[in-house]
Every structure is written in C-alpha cells, then in structure tokens.
Amino acid sequence: MGLEKTWRWFGEKDGISLNELAQMGVEGVITALHHIPNGEVWPKEEILKVKHKIESHGMRWSVVESLPVSEGIKICSPDRERLIKNYQQSVRNLGECGVDTICYNFMPVLDWARTDLHYKLPNGGESMYFDFPTFVAFDVFVLKRKNASNDYSADLLEQAKQVYENMSESEAEELAYNIIVVTQGFIDGVIDGSVADPKKLFLEFIDRYKDIDKHQLRENLKRFLDDIIPVAEEAGVKMAIHPDDPPFPILGLPRIIGQMEDYEWLFKANKSLNNGITFCAGSLSARKENDLSQIIEKTRERIHFVHLRNTHLLEDGSFYESGHLVGSQNMARLVFQLLLEQQRRYKDDKVNTRIPVRPDHGIRMLNDYQAKHNPGYPLIGRLKGLAELDGLMQGIEYLLPKQTV
C-alpha cells in the first residue's frame, strides 16, 4: 500500500485537465478554491462543486493546498477576529464535505523565493535557482529595503554589488517582478500583476513586520493554533503546516518553520496530532544543517502530507532545483522512511488512509516549452517526477518486508 500519488491542480484555469490527471495515474488531487478571496469563508456548495468534479474522474480531493492564512492573522491586525472566524468556518465546511487535510503556511509576505525561473541545467532542461548574491542585490539595490545591508556580510554585499552593476535596468525590474509577482500571484500571493508599483506595496507589507521578530511570530502562530486546532479536531481535519522556502530569514522577515527546533517548538505549542506538518523535502533541503532523515524520524506521527523534490545545495547557500531523485538528498532513503511510517500506522491503528505525496515542482522539458504553465509546475517535468517516485515506491515496497531501517 504505497503513498497516495497526488498532483497539484490549479482549478479550471489550469492548462492540465482532470481527465489528463486520471490518464496519468494520479489518485488524489491537491487543489484549493482559488476564486475565493483570501480571508473569506469557503462555502460548502463551492467546496462540493470541486469535490464532485474531481470524484467524477475517479480521483479524490486529498489535500487543500492551501487555505491561505491572511497577513492580518500573521501580524494580529485589528481585523484578526473576523479573519479567524472565517478560517474556522472554512475548516468546518471542509470537514463536513469530507475534505480532511489542509496544507497551509505561516510565511510573512513572501511564500517562496527564486532569483532565476529559467535556470538551464546541463542536459538542457530548465529549472529554478536561488542565487544568494542575486537575491541580496534585489534586496539592497533594487528593492532598496531600509537598512537591508545590515543583514549581510561585507563579502556577500560586495558580490551583490557586482551582480547589480552588471544588470541592465530592465533586468533589475524583471528580477523584482519575478520575485514579487510572478512566483506569488498564482498561489494566493499578497500582490498580483494589477498593482501599479509592486515594489512600493511590497515594502509596505514588509514594514508591517518591523516590530515582529521570530519570538513574536511564533506567539502569533501559537495563537492561530489555539483558535484553529480545536475546530479542526471537531471537524476531523488535519492541519499540515508547510516549511518556509527557503528555510532561513530573508528580507529582514522572521522565518519560524525551517529546522528541527522549529518543529519541536510547534508540537509543544499545541500537542494535538491534528497539528501536523507538510514534509517538504525541497524546502527543508535548502538549509545545509537540516538532516531530513532525522526530521522524518522525529516528526513522523505528525506528517500529514508530503512534497518530494530534490535540490543541489551550493556552499554559499545558493541552490537550484535538480529534479526529484537526483540532488543533495538521498530520496530513496526518505521514501523508505515514509513508507515504513505508513506501514506502522496501518499495523498499529488499522488506518487505511494513505499519506498523500506529490511531485513538487519539476524540470521544464520537451513539450513544456510549447505550453504555458505556472513557474515550477510544468506538465512533462512533473510527470517525469511522478513516474520516478512511483517506481521508487514500488521497488521499496517490494523489498520492505525484508528490511528494517
């Protein structure tokens, strides 16, 4: 009984149809009500429309990714109470409709960051890259965030200065637009392409965190958990927080879910098993100190959802997405551990529900160049990843009864 093979689908506007997902062997769909504005209640009738549509193609709505946590909740703004009540009601509605897992994040302002959305790999495929000096150039010289230079070493600032001086004005603007809008707009980002001056608005959002450090953001997350987890328990819904991407501070903003000590804090903050995690190998692997095998071992009971992809991590903290099997992480080892955890759950608890896993991002290749897909979400590249992970799971399952970790 392998992990449940799932796929992120962006709704009716997605260039990949549910019919095509069924043909690809996808068992569960990962999606959201993308047409509902952040902070508003997800009505049951809208949830059921999507759920029934997925089920009509022989699949199930496995995980909501995501039910966005509004910035007002993260910073505890004056409208927090309204936003929390709406979130609670959405959780109840999802539970009543039989959708039982919610992936969410608590990242301030920016969900994820890359400096190059068209990084060429040696084989000609196209990936995404986070180049640290280029990101610093964006922060210090393009965005011109106040006191940004205080966050970086003299050596890194000098590298960033050289990067910036070699950029044309249009290249600098494209870098800013990609980071602020392109990678964020299709996943409930705070800024979309309709804004006249994205950099100005982006700085305003960052400024809202000027008095919020790591400790305070943790307290705000705990407050969120205290309000939401009891509702999730009643509704039969598992909450699965996604790690920060990248899992270290950027733009002067605190990051609170990116390493083992953060998970230890999270589980102490709320002891319910409904307070769980999305294990994202790609995000966590971008921090050199992280031992992903150890993280699985220590968080295994709380893993409600899995994202699998690999990265190639460089000495200066830069990294690029290297596919699903090949990279800095031993993917076979991680999948082996996840399959053992699922086997344990079935043996101990007689729980038939499989842990959903999806290929996270993918290398752009072949016909992907002729199609329009969201950054990181090509069809062929992700299908390759799904096939690789499926083969890996089946091979390990065949050997699993004969082995132990």
N, C-alpha and C positions, 0 to 999 in steps of 0.2 A: 504494500500500500504506500506508494510514493507520495511525495509532497504534491499538493494540488497545483497543476500547471495553470497559471493565470497570465493575464495580459492587460496592460493599461489602455483603456479606450476613452477617448475624449468626447464621446457623445455623437450626436447626429452630424456634427461638423467635422468629425474625424474622417480622414481620407480612407481609412480602413474600416470596412463594414463588419457587422456582427456575423454575417454569413461567411465572410472570409476567415474570421477568427475560428468559427466552428470547423471550417475545412482544414485549418492548421493544427487541429487537435487541442485547442485551448479548452480548458474545463471550467475555468472561472474568470469572470470579467471584473476588472478593477476600474471603477469609474466614480463620478460624482454628478450632482445636479449643477452643471456649470452655468446654467442660465439663471440660477437664483443668486442675487447679490449677497456678498459677504455680510454676515450678521443677521440675515433674515431667516425666518423659520422655513424648514423644508417641509412642505405639505405632504400628507400621506398619499394623496392622489397623484402627485408628481413622482414620488418615490415608486409607487406601484406601476406607473406607466413604464418607467425604465426597467424595473424588475421583471415585469411580464414580457417586455420586448426581448430582454436577454434570455429568459427562460424559453421563449418561443423558438429559440435557435439551439436549444439543448444544452445551455450553459446556466450557471448561476451567478448572481451578483455576490461575489465572495467578500469583497472589501470595499468600503467607501474610501477613496483617496482623491481628495480629502474633504472633511467637513472643516472649513478654514476657521482658525481661531483669530478673531479680529484683533487688530492692533489695539483697540480700546480695552480689550481684556488683558493683553500683554502688559500694557502700561498702567492699567487700573484707572482709566479715564472716567469722567463723570457719568458716561452712559454705560458703564460696565454692567450694572444691574440688569438693564434691558437686554444687553448682548448675551449675558449668561442665561437669562430666562429663555431667550430664543434658542440658544445652543442646547439647553436642557430639553426643550420641546422637540427639537430636531432629533436628538438621541432617542427620546421616547418613540417618536414616529418611526424611526428606522427600526427599532426593536419590534414594534408592533407589526411592521411589514416583513419581518423575518430577515432583515439585513443586520448581521450581528458583529461586525468588526469595523472599526473606524480608525484609519491612519490619519494622524494629524501632526503638526509640528509647532514648536514654540520659538521659532527663529525670529529675531527682530528684523523688521523691514524687508530683508532680502532672504528668499528661500534658499537659493543656491547661486554660486558664482563661478563663471568661467571667463577667461580672457580671450580665448580663440575658439569659435564654434566650428571652424573648418580646418582643424589641425590634420595635416597629411601624415599618415603612417607610412612606413617603408614599403608596404605592399600596395599602396595607392588608395587604401580606404581612408575615410575621413572621420575623425574623432573630435573630442572636445578637450581643451587644455586649460589648466590653471597655471599661468606663469607668474610667480610671485613678484618679480621686478616690474612686470607689466601692470599687475594689479596695484602695486604701490604707485606707479606712475599715474594710473587712473585716479587713485585716492588723493594724492598730493598735488599733482599738476593739472589734472583735467577737472576733477570734481572740486578741488581746492577746499576740501573739508578743513575747518578751523583746527589748528594745532595737530593736523594729521601726521606731520613729520616727527612728532614726539613718540609715535608708536613704532618707529622702525629704527634699525641700526644705521650708523653712518654709511657702512658698506652697501646696504640694501638701498638706501636713499641715492647713493651715487649711481648704482646700477639703474635705478628707476629714472634718474635724470637723463642718463644716456639713452634709455629707451624712448623717453618723451621727446628728446631733441631730435631723434630720428623719425618721429612721426610727422606726417602732414596734418594740417588742421582737420581735414575730412576724416583721416584715420583716427584721430583722437575723439572726434564726435561719434564715429561708428563704434568705437570701443565703449564709450559711455552708454550709447543707445542699446548695445547688445547686453551689457551688464544690468542696466536699469529696467529696460522694457522687454527686449526680445526673449530673454530666458525666463521672464516672470509673468508676462501678460497672459499666457495660456494656462497658467496654473494658479489663478486667483491672486496675482501679484497686486501690490498696492498702487501701482502706476501702470497705465496702459498707453498705447500709442496715440491716444487722442489728446494727451497733455501737451500744451504749447512749449513748456520749458521743463522737461523731465528732471534735469539736474537740480533745478531750484526746488521743486517739490520733494525730490529725493532727500535733499539736505534738510528740509523741514521735518520729514519723517525721522531722520537720524537724530535731529535735535531734540525730539521728544524723549529720547533716552539719555539725555545729558546727566540726569540725576539718578539713573538706574544702572547699578553695577551688577556683577554676577550674583551677589548675595540677594539683592532686591528682586532681580528677575526670577531667581529660584523661589523666593517667597510668593511672587505673583503666580508662578506655576503651581505652587502648593495650594494656593487659594483656589485656583481653577480646578485642581483635582478634588479638593474638598467639596466643591459645588457640583462637579460633574460625575465623579465616580459612583456616589450612591445612586444617582439616577441611572447610570449605566448598569449597575448591578440589578436594579429592579427591572430594567428593560431587557436584560440578558445580552448586553452589548459589551464587547471587549474594546478598550481604548488602547491604541498602539502608537506611541509617540515615535516619530522619525528623528534620527540624529541630525545634528547640524551639518551643513555641507557648504564649505569644508568645516571640519570639526575643531576649529580654533577661531579666536576672535578676529574679526575683520571690521574695518571702518569704525573702529572705536566702540563697536557694539559687543555686549556680552554674549557669550555662547555657553549654554548650560547642559547640552546633551551631546557629548562627543568622546567620552572616555569612561573607563570602568568606574571611577569615583563618582561620576555623574549618575550612573545607573544605581550605585549604592545609595546615593542621596535620594534618588527618585523613589526607590522601593521603601525607604524609611519614611519618606514624606507621606506615602499612602500605601498601606500594606495589602490592599485588596489585589487579588490576582487579575481583576479587571483592569487594573492599572499596569498595562504591559507596554511592550515595545515593538516597533518595526525594526528588525535586524537588517540594516543596510550595509552590506559588505563594502560597496563602493565608497560611501561616505566615510565610514569608520577607518577604511584602509588609508585614507589621505592624511592620517596622523601617525607619524613614524613609531611612536611609543605604543600604539594600540596592538595588543595581541588578540586577534579576532577569535582564535580558537578558545582562548581563555574567557573572552566575553560571552561566547555561546555557552560555555560550561557554567558560568556563574549567573547567567540570566535566562537559562533555558526554559524555566517554568513560565516566564513572562513573555516569551516570544510568540506573538500572535500573527505575525505577518513577516515575510522575508523578501528583500530585494537582493538579487545577486548580480554583480558585475565586478570586474577587476580593474585595478589601476596600476600604473607604473609610477612609483614614487621616486622623485629625484632628491638629491642631497640638500638642496636649498629650500625644500618644502613645496616646490612645484610638483605637479603631477598631470598625467594625461590618462584618459580612459582607454584601456588597452583591450577591451573586449570582455568576455565572460570567463573563459578558462585560463587564459594566459595573462600573467602580470605578477605583481608583487606578492599576491596571496595564493596559498595552496587551496584552490577551490574544491578539489576532491576531499580534502580533509574537512572543510567547513560543511559540505553537503553530507558527508558521512556522519558528522555530529548531529546535524539537523534531522537526518533520518532516524538515528538512534533515539533522539528525543521524541519523535513522533511514535516510534515503536513502543517506547516506555509509556507514553500517555495511553495508548490503546491497551497495553497489558495491565497497567495499574488502575486505570479509570474506565476502561471499556468505552473510550470516546472514539467514535468513528470519524469525527470531523478531522479533515486533513489540514495541515498547516499550508496556507496559500503561499506560493512563491512565484515571483515574476522576474523575467529578464529585465534588468534595469538599464535603460539607455541601450545604445547599440552603435556599432560602426556603420557609417553610411557607405554603401557599396552597390555595385551593379545597377539595377533599375531605380534604386533610391535617388540617384542623381536626376532622374526624369520626373520625380514626384515631389510634391510639397508636403513636408512633414514638420512637426514641431521639433525644435532643437533637441537632439538626443533620442528622438523617437522614430527612427526610420523603420520601414517595414522589413526589408530583407535583412538588415543588420540585427534586428531584434529576433526575427525568425531563426536566424543562424544561432543566436544565443539560446533561444528556447530549445532548439534541437540539440545543441551541445549539452545543456543542463539536463534535458530529458534522458539523453544517452548516459550521462554520468550517473544520474539517479538510478536508472535501471541496472547498470552494471554493478553499482554498490549494493543495491537491494539483493541482487543475485548472490553476492558474497557475504552479505551482512550476518546471516545466522551463524557463520563460521568464524566471525571475528568479534573482537571487543576493542574498545578504544584504548 
